[in-house]
Amino acid sequence: MDKIIIGKVVKPQGIKGEIKVDILSSDKELVYGLKEIYLDDKIYEIITVKNLVNGVFFKLKGINDRNEAELLRGKQVSFAREKMPKLQEGRYLVSDIIGCEVIVNDLIVGTIQNILQYGAADVYVVTGANGKKDFMFPCLKKVLEKIDIANKKIYLNFEVLEQIAVYED
């Protein structure tokens, strides 16, 4: 089964078994509509989800007190891809972007290795292909020509990329 990683358990919350989860997506609404999640490889039914200013909190069936919730600290949170709510157009999962080939002027220039999320715009970290330098660029609409998740390819505008990319020495 293909699972999508959405975060990590940060800590227990309160005394009734809630957990705080650090969500790896800028779209925290993604968790609404989920009925179950995996913590590592164990499945848990979701009773409630709260998306508050200071984090996303889950109440899971079978986790009834702080001690039980504490045992979940640090566990990876994921869900089955087939249970994923539909994303808005132009929105993608980090896990789908990482590993995409970066193509400029019909040439593969590298592969997305990481995405840094600082606020205004995600920064894509690219490992250069065929001896090309590693580089980073902010993910802006003006640089993106096409994102083809099905084929794991991202097409960029050369002129814009040259203005905004930061290359490794």
C-alpha positions in Angstrom: 0.0 0.0 0.0 1.3 3.5 -0.9 1.3 5.8 2.1 1.7 9.5 2.2 3.7 11.0 5.0 2.0 14.0 6.5 4.0 14.7 9.6 5.4 13.6 12.9 4.0 13.4 16.4 5.5 16.2 18.4 4.1 15.6 21.9 1.0 14.6 23.9 -1.5 17.3 24.5 -3.5 17.5 27.7 -4.5 14.5 29.8 -7.1 12.7 27.6 -4.7 11.2 25.0 -4.6 13.9 22.3 -1.4 14.3 20.3 0.1 17.3 18.6 1.3 16.6 15.1 3.8 18.7 13.1 2.3 18.7 9.6 4.7 18.8 6.7 2.4 20.6 4.3 1.5 24.3 4.0 -2.0 23.0 3.5 -3.0 21.9 7.0 -6.6 21.5 5.8 -5.4 18.2 4.2 -6.0 16.4 7.5 -9.8 17.1 7.5 -11.8 14.3 6.0 -9.3 11.6 7.0 -10.9 8.8 9.0 -7.7 7.0 9.9 -3.9 7.5 10.0 -0.8 5.4 10.4 1.7 6.0 13.1 4.7 4.2 11.8 3.0 1.0 10.5 0.1 0.9 13.0 -3.3 2.2 11.9 -5.5 4.4 14.2 -9.0 5.6 13.8 -9.3 9.4 14.1 -12.0 10.6 16.5 -11.3 14.3 16.2 -8.9 16.7 14.5 -8.4 20.3 15.6 -6.4 22.8 13.5 -5.4 25.5 15.9 -3.0 28.4 15.7 -0.3 26.5 17.6 -0.7 23.1 15.8 -2.8 20.3 14.6 -4.2 18.0 17.3 -5.6 14.5 16.9 -7.7 12.4 19.2 -7.2 8.7 18.2 -9.3 5.7 19.2 -7.6 3.6 21.8 -5.3 6.4 23.0 -7.1 7.5 26.2 -4.5 9.2 28.4 -1.3 11.3 28.4 0.9 8.2 29.1 -0.4 6.3 26.0 0.0 9.5 23.9 3.6 9.9 25.2 4.5 6.6 23.6 3.6 8.0 20.2 6.0 10.9 20.4 8.3 11.0 17.4 6.3 8.6 15.3 5.8 9.3 11.6 2.2 10.1 10.6 0.9 9.0 7.3 -2.2 7.9 5.5 -3.1 5.6 2.6 -2.8 7.5 -0.7 -6.2 6.2 -1.9 -7.9 7.9 1.1 -6.4 11.3 0.3 -8.7 14.2 -0.1 -8.6 16.0 -3.4 -6.1 18.8 -3.5 -6.9 22.2 -5.0 -5.6 22.8 -8.5 -1.9 23.8 -8.4 -1.3 22.2 -5.0 1.0 19.2 -4.6 2.3 17.0 -1.9 5.9 17.5 -0.9 6.4 13.7 -1.3 5.2 13.9 -4.9 7.6 16.8 -5.8 10.7 15.3 -4.2 12.4 13.1 -6.8 11.0 14.9 -9.8 13.4 15.6 -12.6 14.0 19.3 -13.3 13.9 20.2 -17.0 15.0 23.5 -18.6 15.0 24.0 -22.4 14.3 20.2 -22.9 17.4 19.3 -20.8 17.4 17.5 -17.5 19.4 19.8 -15.2 18.8 17.9 -11.9 16.4 16.3 -9.4 14.4 17.8 -6.6 16.0 16.5 -3.4 14.3 18.7 -0.7 11.8 21.4 -0.2 12.5 24.2 2.3 9.3 25.8 3.7 10.1 29.3 4.9 6.7 31.1 4.5 6.5 33.3 1.4 7.5 30.6 -1.1 8.8 27.1 -0.9 12.4 26.7 -1.9 13.2 23.7 -4.1 16.7 22.2 -3.6 18.0 20.5 -6.7 20.9 18.1 -7.1 22.5 18.8 -10.5 22.6 16.2 -13.2 25.5 15.2 -15.4 28.1 17.4 -13.6 25.9 20.4 -13.3 26.0 22.4 -10.1 23.5 21.9 -7.3 21.1 24.8 -6.9 18.0 26.2 -5.2 15.1 28.3 -6.4 12.0 29.7 -4.9 8.9 28.0 -6.3 7.2 31.0 -8.0 4.5 30.8 -10.7 6.7 32.8 -13.1 9.5 30.1 -13.1 7.2 27.1 -13.3 6.1 26.2 -16.9 4.6 22.8 -16.0 4.5 20.3 -13.2 3.9 16.7 -14.4 3.5 14.6 -11.2 2.5 11.5 -13.2 5.8 11.5 -15.0 7.9 13.0 -12.1 9.0 16.0 -14.2 9.0 19.8 -13.5 9.6 22.2 -16.4 11.1 25.6 -15.7 11.5 28.8 -17.6 15.2 29.3 -18.3 15.3 33.1 -18.3 13.5 33.4 -14.9 15.5 30.6 -13.4 18.7 32.3 -14.2 17.5 35.4 -12.4 16.4 33.7 -9.2 18.4 30.5 -8.8 21.2 30.2 -6.2 24.0 27.9 -7.2 26.3 25.9 -4.9 30.0 26.8 -5.1 
